[in-house]
Amino acid sequence: MAMFSIKKHSLRTRDDKRTKASELTLRQSIYPLCLVTMLFLLWGFSYGLLDTLNKHFQDTLNISRARSSGLQAAYFGKIRAYPLASLGHANWILRHFGFKAVFIWGLCLYGIGALIAWPCLLHRSFAGFCAAIFVIGNGLGSLETAANPYLAVCGPPRYSEIRINLAQAFNAVGTVIAPVLGSYAFFKNVGNDEASLRNVQWVYLAIACFVFLLAVVFYFSTIPEITDADMMFQAQETHVGVAEKPFRRQYRLFHAAFAQFCYTGAQVAIAGYFINYAVETRTGTSSATGAIYLAIAQGCFAIGRFSGSFLMKFIKPRWVFLAYLTLVIVFNSAATTQTQNTGIAMLCLTLFFESVCFPTIVALGIRGLGRHTKRGSGLIVAGVSGGAAVPPILGAAADAKGTGTAMVVPVCFFIAAWTYSLAVNFVPAYRDPADKIGAATIGIEGADRTGSGERCIEGGDGRSGNEEGNNSKGTEVRTETV
């Protein structure tokens, strides 16, 4: 199958038809996974740039820390962008058309938002820029609604957590690049005036051009679609059983969405006020220097994602998740009482161990959902709206007591998310479906025939070789030389 074609492509895929995409081998899934991984770099850059702009808007426009959290509120939106996408328009497109259509839709929204941001930055309109971020948040929320479950299910299910954590590592790389770019390209030697914001406008114009081009690439790329029938087959093959329950009884999913809400809210709050924390708790630290420390912390975050992915090759992902989230609570708690370099080091370690939590919650949360996978992934991504709820709380606490003391706010939300990591490791109803999918041999055993250099290609209704041998009506089996 060609990876790229200029022929007319259909964006609609029937959900009741198996496409075999959930049974792809590692080699077969490389191209679509690499293409989708580019999206993670995009929204990592957008998120990292937002954290840097948060502090700069406070200085340039003389607004409070609580009000500047409007950027996160517009981006993650507890009643706005992310849930509007993941539970609304993006989820509807995903369930009625497919993953590819959502990728293109999200990229177009991202590009439109970036174009809106351009004049808002030029005229120093904080409200206008929040509106632009709202559109960008809808675009990125759409991409995340599709990209996270796509990475989790495209390829051998045994490696789903590793795939999504590796892809999210490039998201972390984007969050490193943005603060560095902000510190050395936007805000250096221009002071706290509109000159620095004019520098940023060109970045958003470049982003718009790039994402529109990427949308065209996605349209002409031949990427496998994953349907509800594919996910039901995977659940049946692994004897999970929970997929047969109605959606309202998927309690594991609801707990995962709650954990995502609490975790993401705490993560966003820490990143959004990291520069404030550095300026207030470390003597002689400027906003530009604080942005450098933020870049270092985001670098720790990226390293944590790569190291976590490596550990998951040898240790069950649920154990890695529990260990990392536990250490997040430990180091974040220490940051509330420490100052100077020690306090910043505690926050850097907090970001290091935050690294695997978000993608692992997604991967574990949708395991065994079968036909509910697309709807369930939208609910978990909607949990990202915690990024709109927690930063204002931290901002209000910081205005009253200082940013250092206010770091107790994310600690409380991390503890709430910690309940899911405990459940998925020690409660059989959570643990067994995760382990059964994790032990599956789909996409690994029997993918390639040894000795002959050939593989079996299913035709017709796409059933397995044994099924076709027993019932050959309407199907055919042909052999293709590899």
C-alpha positions in Angstrom: 0.0 0.0 0.0 1.4 3.4 -1.0 2.1 5.8 1.8 1.2 8.9 -0.3 -1.2 9.2 -3.1 -2.6 12.2 -5.1 -5.8 10.4 -5.9 -9.1 11.5 -4.4 -9.5 10.2 -0.9 -12.6 9.4 1.1 -12.7 10.8 4.6 -15.6 8.5 5.8 -15.0 5.0 7.2 -17.7 2.6 8.3 -17.4 1.7 12.0 -19.0 -1.7 11.7 -16.4 -2.9 9.2 -13.0 -4.3 10.3 -10.0 -2.7 8.5 -7.3 -4.9 10.2 -5.5 -1.7 11.3 -5.6 -2.8 14.9 -3.6 -5.9 13.9 -0.7 -4.1 12.2 2.8 -5.2 12.9 5.5 -2.8 14.1 6.9 -2.4 10.6 3.5 -1.7 9.1 2.6 0.9 11.6 5.8 3.0 11.4 4.7 5.5 8.8 1.3 6.4 10.2 2.8 6.6 13.7 5.6 8.9 12.6 3.1 11.2 10.8 0.9 11.4 13.9 3.9 12.0 16.2 4.6 15.2 14.3 1.3 16.5 15.8 2.6 16.0 19.3 5.6 18.2 18.6 3.2 20.9 17.3 1.0 21.1 20.4 4.0 20.7 22.7 5.4 23.9 21.2 2.1 25.7 21.5 1.7 24.7 25.1 5.3 25.7 26.0 5.0 29.0 24.3 1.8 29.6 26.2 3.6 29.2 29.5 6.2 31.7 28.5 3.6 34.2 27.3 1.7 33.9 30.5 4.4 35.6 32.6 5.2 38.1 29.9 1.6 39.3 29.6 1.6 39.9 33.4 4.6 42.3 32.9 3.7 43.9 29.6 0.0 44.5 30.2 0.2 44.8 34.0 -2.4 42.1 34.8 -2.6 39.9 37.8 -1.5 36.3 38.0 -5.1 35.1 38.4 -6.2 37.0 35.3 -3.3 35.8 33.2 -4.5 32.3 33.9 -7.2 33.2 31.3 -4.7 31.9 28.7 -4.9 28.4 30.2 -8.6 28.8 30.6 -9.1 29.6 27.0 -6.6 26.9 25.9 -7.8 24.0 28.1 -11.2 25.5 28.8 -13.2 23.8 31.6 -16.3 24.7 29.6 -14.5 25.8 26.5 -12.0 24.5 24.0 -10.8 21.0 25.0 -14.1 19.5 26.2 -15.9 21.3 23.3 -13.6 19.4 20.9 -13.2 16.0 22.7 -16.8 15.6 23.7 -18.3 17.7 20.9 -17.3 18.4 17.3 -14.1 16.3 17.2 -15.6 13.3 18.8 -18.6 13.5 16.5 -16.3 13.6 13.4 -14.2 10.7 14.8 -17.2 8.5 15.3 -18.9 9.3 12.0 -15.9 9.8 9.7 -12.7 8.5 11.2 -9.3 9.5 12.5 -8.0 11.1 9.3 -10.9 13.5 9.1 -10.3 14.6 12.7 -6.5 15.1 12.0 -7.3 17.4 9.1 -10.1 19.3 11.0 -7.8 19.9 14.0 -4.9 21.2 11.9 -7.2 23.6 10.0 -8.6 25.0 13.3 -5.0 25.3 14.7 -4.0 27.3 11.5 -7.1 29.6 11.8 -6.4 30.3 15.4 -2.7 31.1 14.7 -3.8 33.6 12.0 -6.2 35.2 14.5 -3.4 35.5 17.0 -1.3 37.6 14.6 -3.2 40.9 14.8 -4.1 40.4 18.4 -0.4 40.3 19.4 0.4 43.3 17.2 -2.3 45.4 19.0 -1.6 44.0 22.5 -5.1 42.7 22.9 -5.1 40.2 25.7 -8.8 39.4 25.2 -8.3 38.9 21.5 -5.3 36.7 22.0 -7.4 34.6 24.5 -10.0 34.2 21.7 -7.2 33.1 19.3 -6.0 30.6 21.9 -9.5 29.3 22.3 -9.6 28.4 18.6 -6.1 26.9 18.8 -7.2 24.9 21.8 -10.2 23.6 19.8 -7.8 22.5 17.1 -5.3 20.9 19.4 -8.2 19.3 21.4 -9.4 17.8 18.2 -5.9 16.5 17.4 -5.5 15.1 20.8 -8.9 13.4 20.7 -7.8 11.4 17.7 -4.0 11.1 18.1 -3.8 9.6 21.6 -6.2 6.7 20.9 -4.7 6.2 17.4 -1.2 5.7 18.8 -2.5 3.4 21.5 -4.3 1.1 19.1 -2.4 1.4 15.8 0.1 -1.5 16.1 0.6 -4.4 18.5 -1.4 -3.7 21.7 1.4 -5.0 23.8 3.4 -1.9 23.1 0.6 0.7 23.3 1.9 2.5 26.4 5.4 2.6 24.9 4.2 4.0 21.6 2.1 6.8 23.2 4.9 7.7 25.6 7.5 7.9 22.9 5.2 10.2 20.8 4.4 12.3 23.8 8.2 12.6 24.4 8.3 14.7 21.2 5.5 16.8 22.7 7.9 17.4 25.6 10.6 18.4 23.1 8.2 21.1 21.8 7.7 22.4 25.3 11.5 22.7 25.7 12.0 24.5 22.4 9.3 27.1 23.1 10.7 28.6 26.4 14.2 28.7 24.9 12.9 30.5 21.8 11.0 32.8 24.1 13.9 33.6 26.3 16.5 34.1 23.5 14.5 35.3 20.5 11.3 37.1 21.8 12.1 38.6 25.2 15.8 39.3 25.2 17.1 42.9 24.9 13.5 44.2 24.2 12.3 44.7 27.8 8.7 44.3 28.7 7.1 46.1 25.9 5.2 45.4 22.7 8.4 44.9 20.7 8.7 41.4 22.1 5.0 40.6 21.2 5.7 41.7 17.6 8.4 39.1 17.5 5.9 36.4 18.6 3.4 37.3 15.8 5.8 36.0 13.1 6.0 32.7 14.9 2.3 32.3 14.8 2.2 33.2 11.1 4.8 30.5 10.4 2.8 28.0 12.5 -0.3 28.8 10.4 1.5 28.1 7.2 3.1 24.9 8.4 -0.1 23.4 9.8 -2.1 24.1 6.7 0.6 22.3 4.7 0.6 19.4 7.1 -3.2 19.2 6.7 -2.6 18.7 2.9 0.0 16.0 3.7 -2.5 14.1 5.9 -5.2 14.3 3.2 -3.0 12.7 0.6 -1.4 10.2 2.9 -2.7 6.6 3.1 -3.0 6.0 6.8 -5.0 3.0 8.2 -8.3 3.7 9.8 -9.2 2.0 13.1 -12.9 1.2 13.5 -15.2 0.1 16.4 -15.2 -3.3 14.8 -11.4 -3.5 15.0 -11.4 -2.6 18.7 -14.2 -5.0 19.5 -12.2 -7.8 17.7 -9.1 -6.9 19.8 -11.2 -7.0 23.1 -12.7 -10.3 22.1 -9.4 -11.9 21.1 -7.9 -11.0 24.5 -11.0 -12.1 26.4 -11.3 -8.8 28.3 -15.1 -9.0 28.5 -15.6 -5.4 29.8 -16.2 -4.2 26.2 -19.7 -5.9 26.3 -20.9 -3.6 29.1 -22.9 -0.5 28.1 -20.9 2.8 28.1 -22.6 4.0 31.4 -21.1 1.0 33.2 -17.5 1.6 32.1 -16.4 2.7 35.6 -12.7 2.3 35.0 -13.0 4.8 32.2 -14.8 7.4 34.4 -12.1 7.0 37.0 -9.4 7.5 34.4 -11.1 10.6 33.1 -11.3 12.0 36.7 -7.6 11.2 37.2 -6.8 13.0 34.0 -8.7 16.0 35.0 -6.9 16.3 38.3 -3.4 15.4 37.0 -3.6 17.7 34.0 -4.9 20.6 36.1 -1.9 20.2 38.5 0.6 19.8 35.7 -0.6 22.9 33.8 -0.7 25.0 37.0 2.9 24.2 37.8 4.1 24.9 34.3 2.1 28.1 34.0 3.5 29.5 37.3 7.0 28.0 37.1 8.5 31.3 36.1 6.6 33.1 38.9 7.9 30.5 41.4 11.5 31.0 40.2 11.3 34.8 40.3 9.8 34.8 43.8 11.8 32.1 45.5 15.2 32.5 44.0 17.0 35.8 44.7 17.9 37.9 41.7 16.0 35.9 39.1 14.5 37.8 36.2 11.6 36.6 34.0 14.1 35.8 31.2 16.2 33.7 33.6 13.0 32.1 34.9 12.1 31.1 31.3 15.5 29.4 31.0 14.8 27.4 34.2 11.4 26.5 32.8 13.2 25.2 29.6 15.5 23.1 31.9 12.4 21.7 33.7 10.7 20.9 30.4 14.0 19.2 29.3 13.7 17.0 32.4 10.1 16.3 31.4 11.2 15.2 28.0 14.0 13.0 29.4 11.4 11.5 31.8 9.2 10.5 28.8 12.1 8.7 27.0 13.3 7.0 30.2 9.7 6.0 31.1 9.2 4.5 27.7 12.5 2.5 28.1 11.4 1.2 31.5 8.0 0.1 30.2 9.9 -2.3 27.9 10.9 -4.3 31.0 8.4 -3.3 33.7 4.6 -3.3 33.4 3.5 0.3 32.5 1.0 0.4 35.4 3.9 -0.1 37.9 6.0 2.6 36.2 2.9 4.9 36.3 2.4 4.3 40.1 6.1 4.9 40.9 6.3 8.1 38.8 3.1 9.7 40.1 4.1 8.9 43.7 7.4 10.7 43.3 5.6 13.6 41.7 3.7 14.1 44.9 6.9 13.7 47.0 8.9 16.3 45.1 6.0 18.8 44.5 5.4 18.7 48.3 9.0 19.5 48.9 8.9 22.5 46.5 6.2 24.1 48.7 8.7 24.5 51.6 12.0 25.0 49.7 13.5 28.1 48.1 16.5 29.2 46.0 18.1 26.5 43.8 16.7 23.7 46.0 13.1 24.7 45.3 13.7 24.9 41.6 15.4 21.5 41.6 12.3 20.1 43.4 10.1 21.4 40.7 12.4 20.1 37.9 12.2 16.7 39.5 8.4 17.0 39.7 8.3 17.6 35.9 10.6 14.7 35.3 8.3 12.3 37.0 5.1 13.9 35.6 6.3 12.8 32.2 4.6 9.4 31.8 1.4 10.1 33.7 -0.8 11.7 31.0 -0.2 9.3 28.1 -0.3 6.3 30.4 -3.6 7.3 31.8 -4.9 7.5 28.2 -3.5 4.1 27.3 -4.7 2.3 30.4 -8.0 4.1 30.4 -9.1 2.9 27.0 -7.8 -0.7 27.2 -10.5 -3.2 26.7 -13.2 -0.7 25.8 -13.9 -2.3 22.4 -16.6 -0.4 20.5 -16.6 2.3 23.2 -12.9 3.2 22.5 -13.5 6.3 20.4 -16.2 7.7 22.8 -14.1 6.8 25.8 -10.9 8.4 24.5 -12.9 11.6 24.0 -14.0 11.5 27.6 -10.4 11.1 28.9 -9.1 13.9 26.7 -11.9 16.0 28.1 -10.3 15.5 31.4 -7.6 17.8 30.1 -10.0 20.6 30.9 -8.6 20.4 34.4 -5.9 22.7 32.9 -8.5 25.4 33.1 -9.8 24.7 36.6 -6.6 24.4 38.7 -4.4 27.3 37.4 -6.9 30.0 38.6 -7.0 28.4 42.0 -3.2 28.4 42.2 -3.1 32.0 40.8 -5.5 33.2 43.5 -3.5 31.4 46.2 -0.3 32.9 44.8 -1.7 36.4 44.9 -2.7 35.9 48.5 0.2 33.8 49.9 3.0 33.7 47.3 3.6 31.2 44.5 5.9 29.0 46.7 3.1 28.4 49.3 0.5 28.1 46.6 2.2 25.0 45.2 0.2 23.0 47.7 -2.7 23.4 45.4 -1.3 21.0 42.7 -0.2 18.6 45.4 -3.8 18.1 46.4 -4.9 17.4 42.8 -2.0 15.0 42.3 -3.1 13.0 45.3 -6.6 12.8 43.8 -5.2 11.4 40.5 -3.0 9.0 42.5 -6.1 7.0 43.4 -6.3 5.8 39.8 -2.7 4.6 39.8 -3.5 2.6 43.0 -6.6 1.1 41.6 -5.1 0.0 38.3 -2.4 -1.8 40.2 -4.3 -3.3 43.2 -8.0 -3.6 42.1 -8.5 -6.7 40.0 -11.4 -5.1 37.9 -8.9 -2.4 36.8 -5.7 -4.5 36.7 -6.9 -7.6 34.8 -8.1 -5.9 31.6 -4.9 -3.9 31.4 -2.8 -7.0 31.8 -4.7 -9.1 29.3 -4.4 -6.5 26.6 -0.7 -6.0 27.6 0.0 -9.7 27.1 -1.8 -9.9 23.7 0.1 -11.3 20.7 -2.0 -9.5 18.1 0.4 -7.9 15.5 3.3 -10.0 16.8 2.9 -13.7 16.4 2.1 -15.0 12.9 2.5 -11.5 11.3 5.2 -12.8 9.0 5.8 -16.4 7.8 9.3 -17.6 8.2 11.3 -19.3 5.5 9.1 -18.4 2.5 9.5 -14.7 2.6 5.8 -14.3 2.1 2.9 -13.2 4.1 -0.9 -13.8 4.1 -3.0 -11.0 2.9 -6.7 -11.1 3.8 -9.3 -10.0 1.3 -13.1 -9.5 1.3 -14.3 -9.0 4.8 -10.9 -9.0 6.3 -11.2 -12.0 8.6 -8.3 -14.1 9.8 -6.8 -16.9 7.8 -8.6 -19.6 9.9 -12.0 -18.0 9.5 -11.5 -17.7 5.7 -10.5 -21.3 5.5 -13.7 -22.4 7.2 -16.0 -19.9 5.4 -14.5 -18.8 2.1 -17.7 -17.2 0.7 -17.1 -13.6 -0.4 -13.4 -13.7 0.6 -10.1 -14.5 -0.9 -6.6 -15.2 0.3 -3.7 -14.2 -1.8 0.0 -14.3 -1.2 2.2 -11.3 -1.6 6.0 -11.4 -1.8 7.6 -9.3 0.8 
